[in-house]
Amino acid sequence: MLDLSSATVRDALWSARFGLERETLRVTDAGRMAHTPHPFPPDHPRIVRDFCENQAEINTGVSPSAEDAVRELAAIDEALRAALAARSAPEFLWPSSNPPPLAGDEDIPIARFDGPRAGKTRYRERLAAGYGRRRMAFCGVHVNISFAPDLLAAAASAAGAPDARRHADALYVELAAASAEAAWLLVALTAASPLADPSLVESGGGGAAADGGALFTGHASLRCSELGYWNDFVPVFDYADAPSWARSVARYVDAGLIAAPTELYYPVRPKPRGANRLEAVAGEGIDRIELRMFDLNPFAPALVDARDVAFAHLLLVRLATLPRSPHPARAQILSVRNAKAAARYDLALAPVLAADGTATPVRDAARRELDALGRFLAPLDAPPAIRDALDFQRAKLERPGARYAERIRAAFSGGFASRTLALAQGELSMTSSDLRSSSFEL
């Protein structure tokens, strides 16, 4: 844990490193799935493909602040958009976590890799067969956060740990467990996909009618809900140490429940340095925590608001200061259940369940957690961006209609596909500067 009684730890408490992974779908000027090849070479350092050939994923480098990470994302996003606009038939980036109108499963083109990378296509074909292509077409943001070396060194010194790397690994493993149990809070505060095109759940048909009708299922985030991006089983991990965690994941691979660790669809992952391999977790140590529950945010120019990333950092810091605790199977299973509950639209009806069986509405539980974070911050010398991020989250709950999902539903209910396309093409603007309003401009 991070010992706040240590002045050295307190001095370095907010030093961290950030990296972002953002998925978006390329669409035509008619708002349909693009079927053209990926516009960048397969070895591009920052723009790759995910499941779909038209699912462009931006991977930023490592930045010292949430704001810097989002700025880099915005710069790469601009280059990607420019390349798409320069095509003979211009394409656009779909700014919703839910896909555009679909003509059927075959309208979702599996990414194609050749030569030594052909196994990547076979892996995606397995995912399509196991989960369905439509579920794999959801898009989101993965936020990677690591504590800076000076903070990790101070934490190890304060604990009297003889091996700094082992101490860091133990801290990250515990943090992965604690942040998984708190994942519901981030889901509730960043859910931004309450509407979809009806073709997402209909077979055939060629997509929505020209009037752009909207499908509302009662969720604020489809991809984080029980309808979304989850394995067919609830994993339970051994958080004793990094090798134990890696072995517990390997058991699911060995049992054939997943083909690789990358198929573990879980809100939080501890990630190693370099390639994402279990052997690296055990042998080279844990480098960062990956938070995988963020929806694309149409109110932010690069579809990510730095205040949400900074809030995630605040949450991880607080969790890292708590004493180590057991994480039994029941608590881990409840954490998945709570994350799905937090994806509901009406947070007053969706309950968070505690280990003792106590049920608290997500909205009340979220307010309680934000108050606890405020008390945690009160005696600390935190950067203004951290305090602003907490105020930003409070406003989402305190101002009626201020959550992303509520604002999107108010603005797009009559025409999800048409208005999302207008946003993608720059003909509609939305701003997060005033959370009191659901206004938009055409």
C-alpha positions, 0 to 999 in steps of 0.5 A: 500500500501507499503509506501516507505517513511517509513524507516522501510518499506524499510528495510523489503521490500524484506522479503517474504515467498514462496511456490510452487505447481508443477504438472507433469504427470507420463509416461511409458518408451514408453512416454505414460500416466501411468495407475498405482496407485499414488505411495505415500499414500493419506496423504503424506504431499508433493506429492499429485494428481491433476486431473489425477491419474498420475498427481503428484503434489508437494507442498513445504513448506514455504521458505524465498527465491525463491532460497530456495523454488526451492531447496526444490522443487528439493529435493522432485522432486528427491525423486519422480523420485527415487520412479518411477525409482524403480518400476518394470516398471520404470516411468518418469515425463513428463517435458512439460505442454502439455501432451504426446501422448494420445490414447483418453479421456479414456487414461487420468485416473481420480484420484480415492479417496475412503471413506470420500474422494470419493467426490474428484473423483466425483468433478473431474468427473464433471470437465471432463464433463464440460471442457474435460479431455484433457484440465484438463491434462495440467500441470503447476506451481503455485507460492505462495508469501506472505509478511513477518510479519515484512514487514506487521507490518511495512506497517500497522504502516506506515499507522497508521492502528489500525488493522494490520490484516485488513490492510494486508487483504486490501493490499492483496486484492488490490494486487490480483486485480493489479497482475491479471491486470499484469498477461499478463506480467508473461504469456509472460515471462514464456510461455514454451509450444508451441508444443504438440502431435497432439493427443491432438486435434485429436479424437482416433488414438492412439497418434502420429506416431513414428516420433514424429510429433509436433503440433504448434497452434501459441501459446507459452503456450497452457494452458494459451491461449484461448484453455486452462485452463479457465472457460466458463465465465469471472468472475468479482470480488468485490475487496472492501475488503476480505469479498467482494471478497469472496462473489463475488466468492460465487455468482458463486458457488451459481449460479452453474457456478462453483462447488467450489472456486477451480474451479475458473480458473483465473491467480491469487487468494488470498489464506487464511491461512489453508484450501482454503475455502471462509469462511477462506478468510473472517474470518481468513484473506488472507495469500498469493497471488497465481500466477497460470500462470507458465508453466513447464520449461524444461530448469530448473532441477526441471522445475522451475527457481528461477529467474522467481519466484524472478521476480514475487516477484519483480512485486508484491512488485512494485504493492504493492507500487502503490496507490489503484485504482478502478478495474471496470468490464471492466478492469477485463475482459480486464485482462483476454483477455490480459493474453490470448493474451500474450500466443501467440507465436508472441508477436509483433502481439499480442496486450495488450489492455488498459482501454482507448482502446489503443493497444500495442504489447505484446513485446513492452508493456513487454519492457515498464514494465521491464523498469518501474521495472528497474526505480523502483529498481534504488534507492532501496537496492534490493538483487542481486537475484532481480536484476538478475531476472530482467536482466534475463527477459530482456534477453528473450526479447532482444536476438532473440530466447531466450524466452522459447517457442522460444527455445523449438520450435527450438529444438523440432519441428521435434519430440515433443513426442520423444524428450520430452521423451528423456528429461524425461529419462535423455537422453537429456539435456537442460540448461538455463545458456546461453539464446543466444542458443537453443542448446540441447544435445542427 
